[in-house]
Amino acid sequence: MEKEASKTGEICIICDKQKDQGIHLYTSFICADCEHDIIHTPTSEEKYQVFVEKLKRIKTPPLYS
Ligand SMILES: [Zn+2]
């Protein structure tokens, strides 16, 4: 069996899907598809605001006790 950490992928914070390819932003993971989407979405589009809201999770992680 292969190491899980490097092969099973991670959960993307944008689409909440498990992906193998993507980038790490601090402790979070953004899949390559969403990264591409973010880059190619104009900031004036409503969709971009959705991304921004999700990206806020990176800077302000939910507080678990
Ligand atoms: Zn994604």
N, CA, C, O and the ligand as a Tripos MOL2 file, in Angstrom:
@<TRIPOS>MOLECULE
protein
  261   259    66     0     0
PROTEIN
NO_CHARGES

@<TRIPOS>ATOM
      1 N           0.8440   -1.2120    0.0000 N.3       1 MET1
      2 CA          0.0000    0.0000    0.0000 C.3       1 MET1
      3 C           0.8700    1.2480    0.0000 C.2       1 MET1
      4 O           1.9150    1.3040    0.6480 O.2       1 MET1
      5 N           0.4180    2.2270   -0.7300 N.am      2 GLU2
      6 CA          1.1890    3.4650   -0.7800 C.3       2 GLU2
      7 C           0.8340    4.3710    0.3830 C.2       2 GLU2
      8 O          -0.1990    4.2270    1.0370 O.2       2 GLU2
      9 N           1.7240    5.2940    0.6050 N.am      3 LYS3
     10 CA          1.4880    6.2550    1.6850 C.3       3 LYS3
     11 C           0.2420    7.0910    1.3920 C.2       3 LYS3
     12 O           0.1040    7.6600    0.3090 O.2       3 LYS3
     13 N          -0.6330    7.1540    2.3390 N.am      4 GLU4
     14 CA         -1.8730    7.8990    2.1290 C.3       4 GLU4
     15 C          -1.6370    9.3890    1.9860 C.2       4 GLU4
     16 O          -2.2850   10.0650    1.1860 O.2       4 GLU4
     17 N          -0.7280    9.8720    2.7500 N.am      5 ALA5
     18 CA         -0.5200   11.3200    2.7960 C.3       5 ALA5
     19 C          -0.1850   11.9170    1.4340 C.2       5 ALA5
     20 O          -0.5980   13.0340    1.1200 O.2       5 ALA5
     21 N           0.5480   11.1840    0.6450 N.am      6 SER6
     22 CA          0.9820   11.7590   -0.6170 C.3       6 SER6
     23 C           0.1390   11.3220   -1.8080 C.2       6 SER6
     24 O           0.2530   11.8930   -2.8920 O.2       6 SER6
     25 N          -0.6880   10.3330   -1.6180 N.am      7 LYS7
     26 CA         -1.3920    9.7850   -2.7700 C.3       7 LYS7
     27 C          -2.9070    9.9580   -2.7860 C.2       7 LYS7
     28 O          -3.5130    9.9020   -3.8560 O.2       7 LYS7
     29 N          -3.5080   10.1580   -1.6800 N.am      8 THR8
     30 CA         -4.9680   10.1970   -1.6690 C.3       8 THR8
     31 C          -5.5370   11.5770   -1.9610 C.2       8 THR8
     32 O          -6.7520   11.7350   -2.0820 O.2       8 THR8
     33 N          -4.6800   12.5620   -2.0740 N.am      9 GLY9
     34 CA         -5.1750   13.8960   -2.3470 C.3       9 GLY9
     35 C          -5.6830   14.5840   -1.0990 C.2       9 GLY9
     36 O          -5.6380   14.0330    0.0010 O.2       9 GLY9
     37 N          -6.1650   15.7940   -1.2910 N.am     10 GLU10
     38 CA         -6.6620   16.5660   -0.1660 C.3      10 GLU10
     39 C          -7.9890   17.2080   -0.5180 C.2      10 GLU10
     40 O          -8.3760   17.2810   -1.6840 O.2      10 GLU10
     41 N          -8.6660   17.6640    0.4970 N.am     11 ILE11
     42 CA         -9.9610   18.2940    0.2750 C.3      11 ILE11
     43 C          -9.7580   19.7640   -0.0810 C.2      11 ILE11
     44 O          -9.1660   20.5330    0.6760 O.2      11 ILE11
     45 N         -10.2570   20.1230   -1.2360 N.am     12 CYS12
     46 CA        -10.1750   21.5070   -1.6790 C.3      12 CYS12
     47 C         -11.1510   22.3680   -0.8710 C.2      12 CYS12
     48 O         -12.3020   21.9850   -0.6620 O.2      12 CYS12
     49 N         -10.6830   23.5270   -0.4240 N.am     13 ILE13
     50 CA        -11.5630   24.3710    0.3870 C.3      13 ILE13
     51 C         -12.6070   25.0940   -0.4520 C.2      13 ILE13
     52 O         -13.5870   25.6160    0.0810 O.2      13 ILE13
     53 N         -12.3990   25.1240   -1.7480 N.am     14 ILE14
     54 CA        -13.3540   25.8230   -2.6150 C.3      14 ILE14
     55 C         -14.4950   24.9050   -3.0330 C.2      14 ILE14
     56 O         -15.6660   25.2380   -2.8520 O.2      14 ILE14
     57 N         -14.1550   23.7590   -3.5880 N.am     15 CYS15
     58 CA        -15.1980   22.8700   -4.1030 C.3      15 CYS15
     59 C         -15.4950   21.7090   -3.1510 C.2      15 CYS15
     60 O         -16.4190   20.9300   -3.3860 O.2      15 CYS15
     61 N         -14.7130   21.5970   -2.0820 N.am     16 ASP16
     62 CA        -14.9330   20.5470   -1.0830 C.3      16 ASP16
     63 C         -14.7940   19.1410   -1.6600 C.2      16 ASP16
     64 O         -15.3640   18.1840   -1.1360 O.2      16 ASP16
     65 N         -14.0390   19.0310   -2.7310 N.am     17 LYS17
     66 CA        -13.8080   17.7140   -3.3010 C.3      17 LYS17
     67 C         -12.3660   17.2900   -3.0700 C.2      17 LYS17
     68 O         -11.4650   18.1140   -2.9100 O.2      17 LYS17
     69 N         -12.1840   15.9930   -3.0580 N.am     18 GLN18
     70 CA        -10.8420   15.4770   -2.8580 C.3      18 GLN18
     71 C         -10.0890   15.4430   -4.1750 C.2      18 GLN18
     72 O         -10.5110   14.7860   -5.1270 O.2      18 GLN18
     73 N          -8.9820   16.1480   -4.2200 N.am     19 LYS19
     74 CA         -8.2130   16.2440   -5.4580 C.3      19 LYS19
     75 C          -6.7420   15.9440   -5.1890 C.2      19 LYS19
     76 O          -6.2210   16.1680   -4.0960 O.2      19 LYS19
     77 N          -6.1030   15.4310   -6.2220 N.am     20 ASP20
     78 CA         -4.6790   15.1200   -6.1040 C.3      20 ASP20
     79 C          -3.8060   16.3260   -6.4320 C.2      20 ASP20
     80 O          -2.7440   16.5340   -5.8440 O.2      20 ASP20
     81 N          -4.2940   17.1180   -7.4000 N.am     21 GLN21
     82 CA         -3.4750   18.2290   -7.8680 C.3      21 GLN21
     83 C          -3.9960   19.5500   -7.3370 C.2      21 GLN21
     84 O          -5.1950   19.8280   -7.3540 O.2      21 GLN21
     85 N          -3.0570   20.3550   -6.8650 N.am     22 GLY22
     86 CA         -3.4750   21.6510   -6.3640 C.3      22 GLY22
     87 C          -2.3420   22.3520   -5.6400 C.2      22 GLY22
     88 O          -1.1990   21.8950   -5.6310 O.2      22 GLY22
     89 N          -2.6940   23.4650   -5.0390 N.am     23 ILE23
     90 CA         -1.6870   24.2390   -4.3210 C.3      23 ILE23
     91 C          -2.0620   24.3450   -2.8460 C.2      23 ILE23
     92 O          -3.2230   24.2090   -2.4590 O.2      23 ILE23
     93 N          -1.0440   24.5900   -2.0520 N.am     24 HIS24
     94 CA         -1.2790   24.8220   -0.6320 C.3      24 HIS24
     95 C          -1.1620   26.2970   -0.3210 C.2      24 HIS24
     96 O          -0.2220   26.9790   -0.7280 O.2      24 HIS24
     97 N          -2.1350   26.7520    0.4010 N.am     25 LEU25
     98 CA         -2.1370   28.1370    0.8340 C.3      25 LEU25
     99 C          -2.2100   28.0960    2.3570 C.2      25 LEU25
    100 O          -3.2570   27.8100    2.9370 O.2      25 LEU25
    101 N          -1.0900   28.3860    2.9830 N.am     26 TYR26
    102 CA         -1.0070   28.2100    4.4220 C.3      26 TYR26
    103 C          -1.3430   26.7570    4.7590 C.2      26 TYR26
    104 O          -0.6560   25.8410    4.3090 O.2      26 TYR26
    105 N          -2.3830   26.5480    5.5380 N.am     27 THR27
    106 CA         -2.7120   25.1730    5.9120 C.3      27 THR27
    107 C          -3.8180   24.6040    5.0360 C.2      27 THR27
    108 O          -4.2430   23.4650    5.2250 O.2      27 THR27
    109 N          -4.2810   25.3940    4.0820 N.am     28 SER28
    110 CA         -5.4040   24.9620    3.2630 C.3      28 SER28
    111 C          -4.9510   24.4850    1.8960 C.2      28 SER28
    112 O          -3.8160   24.7060    1.4730 O.2      28 SER28
    113 N          -5.8760   23.8250    1.2240 N.am     29 PHE29
    114 CA         -5.5810   23.2660   -0.0820 C.3      29 PHE29
    115 C          -6.5980   23.7610   -1.1050 C.2      29 PHE29
    116 O          -7.8050   23.7580   -0.8610 O.2      29 PHE29
    117 N          -6.0830   24.1810   -2.2440 N.am     30 ILE30
    118 CA         -6.9560   24.5790   -3.3520 C.3      30 ILE30
    119 C          -6.5770   23.7240   -4.5480 C.2      30 ILE30
    120 O          -5.4140   23.6780   -4.9480 O.2      30 ILE30
    121 N          -7.5620   23.0530   -5.1130 N.am     31 CYS31
    122 CA         -7.2570   22.1590   -6.2250 C.3      31 CYS31
    123 C          -6.9220   22.9550   -7.4840 C.2      31 CYS31
    124 O          -7.2450   24.1370   -7.6010 O.2      31 CYS31
    125 N          -6.2730   22.2820   -8.4070 N.am     32 ALA32
    126 CA         -5.8170   22.9500   -9.6260 C.3      32 ALA32
    127 C          -6.9890   23.5300  -10.4170 C.2      32 ALA32
    128 O          -6.8710   24.5900  -11.0310 O.2      32 ALA32
    129 N          -8.1080   22.8310  -10.3940 N.am     33 ASP33
    130 CA         -9.2750   23.3040  -11.1290 C.3      33 ASP33
    131 C          -9.7870   24.6310  -10.5720 C.2      33 ASP33
    132 O         -10.0790   25.5670  -11.3160 O.2      33 ASP33
    133 N          -9.8850   24.6850   -9.2500 N.am     34 CYS34
    134 CA        -10.3940   25.8970   -8.6180 C.3      34 CYS34
    135 C          -9.3790   27.0290   -8.7350 C.2      34 CYS34
    136 O          -9.7520   28.1900   -8.9060 O.2      34 CYS34
    137 N          -8.1270   26.6950   -8.6450 N.am     35 GLU35
    138 CA         -7.0920   27.7100   -8.7890 C.3      35 GLU35
    139 C          -7.2210   28.3600  -10.1640 C.2      35 GLU35
    140 O          -7.1700   29.5820  -10.3050 O.2      35 GLU35
    141 N          -7.3870   27.5130  -11.1630 N.am     36 HIS36
    142 CA         -7.5620   27.9820  -12.5380 C.3      36 HIS36
    143 C          -8.8090   28.8640  -12.6470 C.2      36 HIS36
    144 O          -8.7980   29.9110  -13.2940 O.2      36 HIS36
    145 N          -9.8680   28.4140  -12.0010 N.am     37 ASP37
    146 CA        -11.1310   29.1470  -12.0150 C.3      37 ASP37
    147 C         -10.9840   30.5330  -11.3980 C.2      37 ASP37
    148 O         -11.4730   31.5250  -11.9400 O.2      37 ASP37
    149 N         -10.3100   30.5830  -10.2710 N.am     38 ILE38
    150 CA        -10.1290   31.8440   -9.5580 C.3      38 ILE38
    151 C          -9.3310   32.8220  -10.4120 C.2      38 ILE38
    152 O          -9.6750   33.9970  -10.5380 O.2      38 ILE38
    153 N          -8.2760   32.3090  -10.9830 N.am     39 ILE39
    154 CA         -7.3980   33.1550  -11.7910 C.3      39 ILE39
    155 C          -8.1310   33.7280  -13.0010 C.2      39 ILE39
    156 O          -7.8910   34.8640  -13.4090 O.2      39 ILE39
    157 N          -9.0300   32.9210  -13.5660 N.am     40 HIS40
    158 CA         -9.7010   33.3390  -14.7950 C.3      40 HIS40
    159 C         -11.0730   33.9670  -14.5890 C.2      40 HIS40
    160 O         -11.7910   34.2450  -15.5500 O.2      40 HIS40
    161 N         -11.4280   34.1840  -13.3330 N.am     41 THR41
    162 CA        -12.6910   34.8680  -13.0720 C.3      41 THR41
    163 C         -12.4120   36.3410  -12.7890 C.2      41 THR41
    164 O         -11.6490   36.6640  -11.8790 O.2      41 THR41
    165 N         -13.0210   37.2270  -13.5560 N.am     42 PRO42
    166 CA        -12.8140   38.6520  -13.3080 C.3      42 PRO42
    167 C         -13.3180   39.0410  -11.9230 C.2      42 PRO42
    168 O         -14.3280   38.5200  -11.4480 O.2      42 PRO42
    169 N         -12.6100   39.9530  -11.2900 N.am     43 THR43
    170 CA        -12.9840   40.3480   -9.9320 C.3      43 THR43
    171 C         -14.3530   41.0050   -9.8830 C.2      43 THR43
    172 O         -14.9770   41.0870   -8.8250 O.2      43 THR43
    173 N         -14.8120   41.4690  -11.0310 N.am     44 SER44
    174 CA        -16.1200   42.1370  -11.0760 C.3      44 SER44
    175 C         -17.2720   41.1430  -11.0730 C.2      44 SER44
    176 O         -18.4210   41.5200  -10.8410 O.2      44 SER44
    177 N         -16.9690   39.8880  -11.3270 N.am     45 GLU45
    178 CA        -18.0280   38.8820  -11.3720 C.3      45 GLU45
    179 C         -18.4530   38.4320   -9.9890 C.2      45 GLU45
    180 O         -17.6630   38.3660   -9.0470 O.2      45 GLU45
    181 N         -19.7420   38.1250   -9.9120 N.am     46 GLU46
    182 CA        -20.2990   37.6830   -8.6440 C.3      46 GLU46
    183 C         -19.6270   36.4010   -8.1460 C.2      46 GLU46
    184 O         -19.4420   36.1930   -6.9470 O.2      46 GLU46
    185 N         -19.2750   35.5650   -9.0980 N.am     47 LYS47
    186 CA        -18.6140   34.3010   -8.7830 C.3      47 LYS47
    187 C         -17.3150   34.5240   -8.0220 C.2      47 LYS47
    188 O         -16.9380   33.7350   -7.1550 O.2      47 LYS47
    189 N         -16.6460   35.6050   -8.3610 N.am     48 TYR48
    190 CA        -15.3710   35.8910   -7.7140 C.3      48 TYR48
    191 C         -15.5700   36.1560   -6.2220 C.2      48 TYR48
    192 O         -14.7440   35.7820   -5.3900 O.2      48 TYR48
    193 N         -16.6820   36.8060   -5.9110 N.am     49 GLN49
    194 CA        -16.9770   37.0820   -4.5070 C.3      49 GLN49
    195 C         -17.1870   35.7970   -3.7140 C.2      49 GLN49
    196 O         -16.8700   35.7180   -2.5280 O.2      49 GLN49
    197 N         -17.7260   34.8010   -4.3930 N.am     50 VAL50
    198 CA        -17.9110   33.5010   -3.7430 C.3      50 VAL50
    199 C         -16.5470   32.9050   -3.3970 C.2      50 VAL50
    200 O         -16.3460   32.3460   -2.3180 O.2      50 VAL50
    201 N         -15.6290   33.0380   -4.3310 N.am     51 PHE51
    202 CA        -14.2740   32.5510   -4.0780 C.3      51 PHE51
    203 C         -13.6450   33.2930   -2.8990 C.2      51 PHE51
    204 O         -13.0240   32.6960   -2.0180 O.2      51 PHE51
    205 N         -13.8260   34.6010   -2.9150 N.am     52 VAL52
    206 CA        -13.2520   35.4260   -1.8510 C.3      52 VAL52
    207 C         -13.7780   34.9960   -0.4890 C.2      52 VAL52
    208 O         -13.0310   34.8960    0.4840 O.2      52 VAL52
    209 N         -15.0770   34.7460   -0.4450 N.am     53 GLU53
    210 CA        -15.6720   34.3120    0.8170 C.3      53 GLU53
    211 C         -15.0610   32.9980    1.2900 C.2      53 GLU53
    212 O         -14.7930   32.8120    2.4760 O.2      53 GLU53
    213 N         -14.8490   32.1020    0.3490 N.am     54 LYS54
    214 CA        -14.2650   30.8070    0.7200 C.3      54 LYS54
    215 C         -12.8000   30.9560    1.1190 C.2      54 LYS54
    216 O         -12.3120   30.2870    2.0300 O.2      54 LYS54
    217 N         -12.1200   31.8440    0.4190 N.am     55 LEU55
    218 CA        -10.7050   32.0480    0.7270 C.3      55 LEU55
    219 C         -10.5130   32.6730    2.1010 C.2      55 LEU55
    220 O          -9.4560   32.5310    2.7170 O.2      55 LEU55
    221 N         -11.5280   33.3570    2.5690 N.am     56 LYS56
    222 CA        -11.4490   33.9640    3.9040 C.3      56 LYS56
    223 C         -11.2640   32.9100    4.9850 C.2      56 LYS56
    224 O         -10.7280   33.1760    6.0610 O.2      56 LYS56
    225 N         -11.7190   31.7170    4.6670 N.am     57 ARG57
    226 CA        -11.5770   30.6220    5.6360 C.3      57 ARG57
    227 C         -10.1120   30.3280    5.9390 C.2      57 ARG57
    228 O          -9.7630   29.8570    7.0220 O.2      57 ARG57
    229 N          -9.2720   30.6180    4.9590 N.am     58 ILE58
    230 CA         -7.8550   30.3460    5.1370 C.3      58 ILE58
    231 C          -7.2670   31.2400    6.2210 C.2      58 ILE58
    232 O          -6.5070   30.7960    7.0810 O.2      58 ILE58
    233 N          -7.6410   32.5050    6.1510 N.am     59 LYS59
    234 CA         -7.0720   33.4610    7.1070 C.3      59 LYS59
    235 C          -7.7550   33.3870    8.4570 C.2      59 LYS59
    236 O          -7.1400   33.6340    9.4940 O.2      59 LYS59
    237 N          -9.0370   33.0420    8.4340 N.am     60 THR60
    238 CA         -9.7610   32.9720    9.6910 C.3      60 THR60
    239 C         -10.3670   31.5820    9.8510 C.2      60 THR60
    240 O         -11.5650   31.3850    9.6450 O.2      60 THR60
    241 N          -9.5450   30.6510   10.2120 N.am     61 PRO61
    242 CA        -10.0570   29.2910   10.4050 C.3      61 PRO61
    243 C         -11.0660   29.2440   11.5330 C.2      61 PRO61
    244 O         -10.9390   29.9650   12.5220 O.2      61 PRO61
    245 N         -12.0710   28.3930   11.3820 N.am     62 PRO62
    246 CA        -13.0750   28.2640   12.4470 C.3      62 PRO62
    247 C         -12.4210   27.8320   13.7520 C.2      62 PRO62
    248 O         -11.4740   27.0460   13.7700 O.2      62 PRO62
    249 N         -12.9440   28.3570   14.8130 N.am     63 LEU63
    250 CA        -12.3580   28.0470   16.1200 C.3      63 LEU63
    251 C         -13.0050   26.8040   16.7090 C.2      63 LEU63
    252 O         -14.1840   26.8000   17.0640 O.2      63 LEU63
    253 N         -12.2340   25.7940   16.7990 N.am     64 TYR64
    254 CA        -12.7060   24.5890   17.4750 C.3      64 TYR64
    255 C         -12.1450   24.5640   18.8840 C.2      64 TYR64
    256 O         -10.9870   24.9150   19.1070 O.2      64 TYR64
    257 N         -12.9500   24.1580   19.8090 N.am     65 SER65
    258 CA        -12.4900   24.1550   21.1870 C.3      65 SER65
    259 C         -11.8110   22.8530   21.5580 C.2      65 SER65
    260 O         -11.3640   22.6910   22.6930 O.2      65 SER65
    261 ZN        -11.4880   22.6980   -5.9060 Zn       66 ZN66
@<TRIPOS>BOND
     1     1     2 1
     2     2     3 1
     3     3     4 2
     4     3     5 am
     5     5     6 1
     6     6     7 1
     7     7     8 2
     8     7     9 am
     9     9    10 1
    10    10    11 1
    11    11    12 2
    12    11    13 am
    13    13    14 1
    14    14    15 1
    15    15    16 2
    16    15    17 am
    17    17    18 1
    18    18    19 1
    19    19    20 2
    20    19    21 am
    21    21    22 1
    22    22    23 1
    23    23    24 2
    24    23    25 am
    25    25    26 1
    26    26    27 1
    27    27    28 2
    28    27    29 am
    29    29    30 1
    30    30    31 1
    31    31    32 2
    32    31    33 am
    33    33    34 1
    34    34    35 1
    35    35    36 2
    36    35    37 am
    37    37    38 1
    38    38    39 1
    39    39    40 2
    40    39    41 am
    41    41    42 1
    42    42    43 1
    43    43    44 2
    44    43    45 am
    45    45    46 1
    46    46    47 1
    47    47    48 2
    48    47    49 am
    49    49    50 1
    50    50    51 1
    51    51    52 2
    52    51    53 am
    53    53    54 1
    54    54    55 1
    55    55    56 2
    56    55    57 am
    57    57    58 1
    58    58    59 1
    59    59    60 2
    60    59    61 am
    61    61    62 1
    62    62    63 1
    63    63    64 2
    64    63    65 am
    65    65    66 1
    66    66    67 1
    67    67    68 2
    68    67    69 am
    69    69    70 1
    70    70    71 1
    71    71    72 2
    72    71    73 am
    73    73    74 1
    74    74    75 1
    75    75    76 2
    76    75    77 am
    77    77    78 1
    78    78    79 1
    79    79    80 2
    80    79    81 am
    81    81    82 1
    82    82    83 1
    83    83    84 2
    84    83    85 am
    85    85    86 1
    86    86    87 1
    87    87    88 2
    88    87    89 am
    89    89    90 1
    90    90    91 1
    91    91    92 2
    92    91    93 am
    93    93    94 1
    94    94    95 1
    95    95    96 2
    96    95    97 am
    97    97    98 1
    98    98    99 1
    99    99   100 2
   100    99   101 am
   101   101   102 1
   102   102   103 1
   103   103   104 2
   104   103   105 am
   105   105   106 1
   106   106   107 1
   107   107   108 2
   108   107   109 am
   109   109   110 1
   110   110   111 1
   111   111   112 2
   112   111   113 am
   113   113   114 1
   114   114   115 1
   115   115   116 2
   116   115   117 am
   117   117   118 1
   118   118   119 1
   119   119   120 2
   120   119   121 am
   121   121   122 1
   122   122   123 1
   123   123   124 2
   124   123   125 am
   125   125   126 1
   126   126   127 1
   127   127   128 2
   128   127   129 am
   129   129   130 1
   130   130   131 1
   131   131   132 2
   132   131   133 am
   133   133   134 1
   134   134   135 1
   135   135   136 2
   136   135   137 am
   137   137   138 1
   138   138   139 1
   139   139   140 2
   140   139   141 am
   141   141   142 1
   142   142   143 1
   143   143   144 2
   144   143   145 am
   145   145   146 1
   146   146   147 1
   147   147   148 2
   148   147   149 am
   149   149   150 1
   150   150   151 1
   151   151   152 2
   152   151   153 am
   153   153   154 1
   154   154   155 1
   155   155   156 2
   156   155   157 am
   157   157   158 1
   158   158   159 1
   159   159   160 2
   160   159   161 am
   161   161   162 1
   162   162   163 1
   163   163   164 2
   164   163   165 am
   165   165   166 1
   166   166   167 1
   167   167   168 2
   168   167   169 am
   169   169   170 1
   170   170   171 1
   171   171   172 2
   172   171   173 am
   173   173   174 1
   174   174   175 1
   175   175   176 2
   176   175   177 am
   177   177   178 1
   178   178   179 1
   179   179   180 2
   180   179   181 am
   181   181   182 1
   182   182   183 1
   183   183   184 2
   184   183   185 am
   185   185   186 1
   186   186   187 1
   187   187   188 2
   188   187   189 am
   189   189   190 1
   190   190   191 1
   191   191   192 2
   192   191   193 am
   193   193   194 1
   194   194   195 1
   195   195   196 2
   196   195   197 am
   197   197   198 1
   198   198   199 1
   199   199   200 2
   200   199   201 am
   201   201   202 1
   202   202   203 1
   203   203   204 2
   204   203   205 am
   205   205   206 1
   206   206   207 1
   207   207   208 2
   208   207   209 am
   209   209   210 1
   210   210   211 1
   211   211   212 2
   212   211   213 am
   213   213   214 1
   214   214   215 1
   215   215   216 2
   216   215   217 am
   217   217   218 1
   218   218   219 1
   219   219   220 2
   220   219   221 am
   221   221   222 1
   222   222   223 1
   223   223   224 2
   224   223   225 am
   225   225   226 1
   226   226   227 1
   227   227   228 2
   228   227   229 am
   229   229   230 1
   230   230   231 1
   231   231   232 2
   232   231   233 am
   233   233   234 1
   234   234   235 1
   235   235   236 2
   236   235   237 am
   237   237   238 1
   238   238   239 1
   239   239   240 2
   240   239   241 am
   241   241   242 1
   242   242   243 1
   243   243   244 2
   244   243   245 am
   245   245   246 1
   246   246   247 1
   247   247   248 2
   248   247   249 am
   249   249   250 1
   250   250   251 1
   251   251   252 2
   252   251   253 am
   253   253   254 1
   254   254   255 1
   255   255   256 2
   256   255   257 am
   257   257   258 1
   258   258   259 1
   259   259   260 2
@<TRIPOS>SUBSTRUCTURE
     1 MET1         2 RESIDUE 1 A MET
     2 GLU2         6 RESIDUE 1 A GLU
     3 LYS3        10 RESIDUE 1 A LYS
     4 GLU4        14 RESIDUE 1 A GLU
     5 ALA5        18 RESIDUE 1 A ALA
     6 SER6        22 RESIDUE 1 A SER
     7 LYS7        26 RESIDUE 1 A LYS
     8 THR8        30 RESIDUE 1 A THR
     9 GLY9        34 RESIDUE 1 A GLY
    10 GLU10       38 RESIDUE 1 A GLU
    11 ILE11       42 RESIDUE 1 A ILE
    12 CYS12       46 RESIDUE 1 A CYS
    13 ILE13       50 RESIDUE 1 A ILE
    14 ILE14       54 RESIDUE 1 A ILE
    15 CYS15       58 RESIDUE 1 A CYS
    16 ASP16       62 RESIDUE 1 A ASP
    17 LYS17       66 RESIDUE 1 A LYS
    18 GLN18       70 RESIDUE 1 A GLN
    19 LYS19       74 RESIDUE 1 A LYS
    20 ASP20       78 RESIDUE 1 A ASP
    21 GLN21       82 RESIDUE 1 A GLN
    22 GLY22       86 RESIDUE 1 A GLY
    23 ILE23       90 RESIDUE 1 A ILE
    24 HIS24       94 RESIDUE 1 A HIS
    25 LEU25       98 RESIDUE 1 A LEU
    26 TYR26      102 RESIDUE 1 A TYR
    27 THR27      106 RESIDUE 1 A THR
    28 SER28      110 RESIDUE 1 A SER
    29 PHE29      114 RESIDUE 1 A PHE
    30 ILE30      118 RESIDUE 1 A ILE
    31 CYS31      122 RESIDUE 1 A CYS
    32 ALA32      126 RESIDUE 1 A ALA
    33 ASP33      130 RESIDUE 1 A ASP
    34 CYS34      134 RESIDUE 1 A CYS
    35 GLU35      138 RESIDUE 1 A GLU
    36 HIS36      142 RESIDUE 1 A HIS
    37 ASP37      146 RESIDUE 1 A ASP
    38 ILE38      150 RESIDUE 1 A ILE
    39 ILE39      154 RESIDUE 1 A ILE
    40 HIS40      158 RESIDUE 1 A HIS
    41 THR41      162 RESIDUE 1 A THR
    42 PRO42      166 RESIDUE 1 A PRO
    43 THR43      170 RESIDUE 1 A THR
    44 SER44      174 RESIDUE 1 A SER
    45 GLU45      178 RESIDUE 1 A GLU
    46 GLU46      182 RESIDUE 1 A GLU
    47 LYS47      186 RESIDUE 1 A LYS
    48 TYR48      190 RESIDUE 1 A TYR
    49 GLN49      194 RESIDUE 1 A GLN
    50 VAL50      198 RESIDUE 1 A VAL
    51 PHE51      202 RESIDUE 1 A PHE
    52 VAL52      206 RESIDUE 1 A VAL
    53 GLU53      210 RESIDUE 1 A GLU
    54 LYS54      214 RESIDUE 1 A LYS
    55 LEU55      218 RESIDUE 1 A LEU
    56 LYS56      222 RESIDUE 1 A LYS
    57 ARG57      226 RESIDUE 1 A ARG
    58 ILE58      230 RESIDUE 1 A ILE
    59 LYS59      234 RESIDUE 1 A LYS
    60 THR60      238 RESIDUE 1 A THR
    61 PRO61      242 RESIDUE 1 A PRO
    62 PRO62      246 RESIDUE 1 A PRO
    63 LEU63      250 RESIDUE 1 A LEU
    64 TYR64      254 RESIDUE 1 A TYR
    65 SER65      258 RESIDUE 1 A SER
    66 ZN66       261 GROUP 0 **** ****
